[in-house]
Amino acid sequence: MVTSTLDDDLVLPLYTLRETAQIIGMPANTLHTWARGYRFKGVDGRQHDVDALVTTTSAGRGPVVPFIGLSEAYVLNAFRTAGVPMQRIRPAVTRLADEFGLQTALASEQLKTDGAEVLWQFGEETADPELRDRLVVVRNGQMVFTEVVERYLRTITYRNGRVAVIQLPQFTPKVVVDPRRNFGRPTIDARGIRVDDVRDRLAAGEPVPQVAADYRLDLAVVESLAA
């Protein structure tokens, strides 16, 4: 659950779980596990609960994911893309939260500035070379995230120490997710137009040149959104 110490625009539920997965570009089932946690039967025959990693506002359906939750999922997907198994990411995220004293460490700017060192130390303490080698590297004497994770983190803009804007890397035009613009829907940054608005018109059969002219967008931009 979210805390009242965060800005309202970060904790207002904006997205369903499926919409969150679509925006980030990841499997919906994986996101559901991150957001809801799961239960499994251990070798001892007992049921074990695994906590959620992504902030949600309720256990119901409909919009339950706030921007802070989408941000956490976005960073987790960077770790996943780097090839780190989730069973290694989960304890590492707990370590980050404990070290920073934050409930939403994945959405904190401290992840970018101090997180690599924390995770490297955690990897050494747990004798987990997979975590160290795939997530954190030593470069010029400094512990930094791997290139895959760094690429994701460079698409994030922080405000007051928290994720404020995410530039989605899967789009050719600059498309951002900003809770203060278009209710957090993916938006073509230069024009302030929702990606969904362009796609809806294309899906309805309107010709690309007409849509491009109406929104004053380059043909190439509209064509890239049609893909």
C-alpha positions in Angstrom: 0.0 0.0 0.0 1.2 3.5 -0.6 2.0 6.0 2.2 0.6 9.4 2.8 4.1 10.9 2.8 4.2 10.9 -1.0 2.8 13.6 -3.3 -0.8 13.0 -4.4 0.2 12.9 -8.1 2.5 9.9 -7.3 -0.1 7.8 -5.4 -3.3 8.4 -7.3 -4.4 5.1 -8.9 -4.1 5.7 -12.7 -3.6 2.3 -14.3 -4.9 -1.2 -14.3 -2.3 -4.0 -14.0 -2.7 -4.8 -17.7 -2.3 -1.2 -18.7 0.8 -0.9 -16.6 2.3 -4.0 -18.3 1.5 -2.6 -21.7 3.0 0.8 -21.0 6.2 -0.7 -19.8 6.3 -3.4 -22.4 6.4 -6.5 -20.3 4.3 -9.7 -19.7 1.1 -9.0 -17.8 1.5 -12.2 -15.8 4.9 -11.2 -14.5 3.6 -7.8 -13.5 0.7 -9.4 -11.7 3.1 -11.5 -9.6 5.2 -8.4 -8.7 2.1 -6.4 -7.7 0.2 -9.1 -5.8 2.9 -11.4 -4.5 2.2 -15.1 -4.5 2.0 -18.2 -2.3 3.9 -21.4 -2.7 4.3 -24.7 -0.9 7.8 -25.3 0.4 9.8 -28.5 0.8 8.7 -28.4 4.4 5.1 -28.9 3.2 4.0 -25.5 4.5 2.6 -22.5 2.6 4.8 -19.5 2.2 3.8 -16.0 1.2 6.0 -13.9 -1.1 5.4 -10.2 -0.7 4.6 -7.8 -3.6 7.3 -5.6 -5.0 5.1 -3.0 -6.8 2.9 -0.5 -5.0 -0.8 -0.8 -5.5 -3.7 1.1 -3.9 -6.1 -1.9 -3.5 -6.5 -5.6 -4.2 -9.5 -5.0 -6.5 -9.7 -4.5 -10.2 -9.7 -1.4 -12.3 -7.1 1.3 -11.8 -5.1 0.2 -8.8 -1.5 1.1 -9.9 -0.3 4.7 -9.0 2.6 6.3 -10.9 4.9 5.3 -8.1 4.0 1.7 -8.7 4.5 2.0 -12.4 7.9 3.5 -11.7 8.9 0.6 -9.5 7.7 -1.9 -12.1 9.7 0.0 -14.8 12.9 -0.3 -12.7 12.3 -4.0 -11.9 11.8 -4.7 -15.6 15.3 -3.1 -16.1 16.7 -5.6 -13.7 14.8 -8.4 -15.4 16.0 -7.3 -18.8 19.6 -7.4 -17.5 19.0 -11.1 -16.9 18.8 -11.2 -13.1 16.4 -13.9 -11.9 13.5 -12.6 -9.7 14.5 -14.9 -6.8 17.7 -12.8 -6.6 16.1 -9.5 -7.2 13.6 -9.8 -4.4 16.0 -10.0 -1.5 18.1 -7.3 -3.1 15.1 -5.0 -3.2 14.5 -5.7 0.5 18.2 -4.8 1.1 17.8 -1.5 -0.8 14.7 -0.6 1.2 16.4 -1.4 4.5 19.6 0.5 3.6 17.8 3.7 2.4 15.0 3.5 5.0 12.5 3.8 2.2 9.4 1.8 1.4 9.7 2.8 -2.3 13.4 2.5 -2.8 13.1 1.5 -6.5 11.5 4.9 -7.3 14.0 6.8 -5.3 16.8 8.8 -6.8 19.1 7.2 -4.3 18.8 4.0 -6.3 20.7 5.8 -9.1 23.3 7.4 -6.9 23.9 4.8 -4.2 22.0 1.7 -5.3 24.9 0.0 -7.2 27.1 0.1 -4.2 24.4 -1.3 -1.9 23.6 -4.1 -4.3 27.3 -5.0 -4.9 27.9 -5.3 -1.2 24.7 -7.4 -0.9 25.9 -9.6 -3.7 29.3 -10.1 -1.9 27.7 -10.9 1.4 25.3 -13.4 -0.1 28.0 -14.9 -2.3 25.8 -14.2 -5.3 28.0 -13.6 -8.3 25.0 -13.7 -10.6 23.6 -10.6 -8.9 26.9 -8.8 -9.0 27.9 -9.7 -12.5 24.5 -9.1 -14.2 23.4 -6.1 -12.3 26.4 -4.3 -11.0 30.0 -3.9 -12.3 33.1 -2.2 -11.2 34.3 0.6 -13.5 37.2 3.0 -12.8 37.1 1.9 -9.2 33.4 2.8 -8.9 30.5 0.3 -8.6 27.9 1.1 -11.3 24.9 -0.6 -12.8 25.4 -2.7 -15.9 24.8 -1.0 -19.3 21.3 -2.4 -19.6 20.1 -1.0 -16.2 22.0 2.3 -16.8 20.1 2.7 -20.1 16.8 2.4 -18.3 17.8 4.7 -15.5 18.9 7.4 -17.9 15.3 7.6 -19.2 14.1 8.7 -15.7 13.7 12.2 -14.5 13.6 12.7 -10.8 11.9 15.5 -8.8 12.4 15.9 -5.0 14.2 12.6 -4.9 11.5 10.6 -6.6 10.7 9.4 -10.1 8.8 12.2 -11.8 8.9 11.4 -15.5 9.7 8.3 -17.5 10.7 8.4 -21.2 9.6 5.1 -22.7 12.5 3.6 -24.7 10.3 1.5 -27.0 9.1 4.6 -29.0 11.0 6.4 -31.7 9.4 9.8 -31.0 10.0 11.0 -27.4 7.1 9.5 -25.5 6.9 10.2 -21.8 4.8 9.1 -18.8 4.2 12.0 -16.5 1.4 11.9 -13.9 0.9 15.6 -14.4 0.2 15.3 -18.1 -2.8 13.6 -19.6 -3.4 11.7 -16.4 -0.3 9.7 -16.7 -1.0 8.3 -20.2 1.9 7.9 -22.6 2.3 11.3 -24.3 4.2 12.5 -27.3 6.4 15.0 -25.5 6.8 17.6 -28.2 3.1 18.0 -28.9 1.4 16.9 -25.6 -0.7 14.3 -27.5 -1.7 11.0 -26.1 -0.3 8.0 -27.9 -3.6 6.3 -27.5 -5.4 9.1 -29.3 -3.2 8.6 -32.4 -3.5 4.9 -32.3 -7.3 4.9 -31.9 -7.7 6.9 -35.0 -5.4 4.7 -37.0 -7.2 1.6 -35.7 -10.4 3.1 -36.9 -9.0 3.2 -40.4 -8.1 6.9 -40.8 -5.2 7.4 -43.2 -1.8 8.2 -41.8 -1.4 11.5 -43.7 -4.7 12.8 -42.3 -3.9 11.9 -38.7 -0.4 13.4 -39.1 -1.9 16.6 -40.5 -4.5 16.9 -37.8 -2.0 16.5 -35.0 0.8 18.4 -36.8 3.1 15.4 -36.5 5.7 14.0 -39.0 4.5 11.1 -41.1 7.3 9.0 -39.7 6.2 9.6 -36.2 2.6 8.5 -36.9 3.8 5.5 -38.9 6.0 4.4 -36.0 3.0 4.6 -33.6 1.0 2.4 -35.9 3.4 -0.5 -35.5 
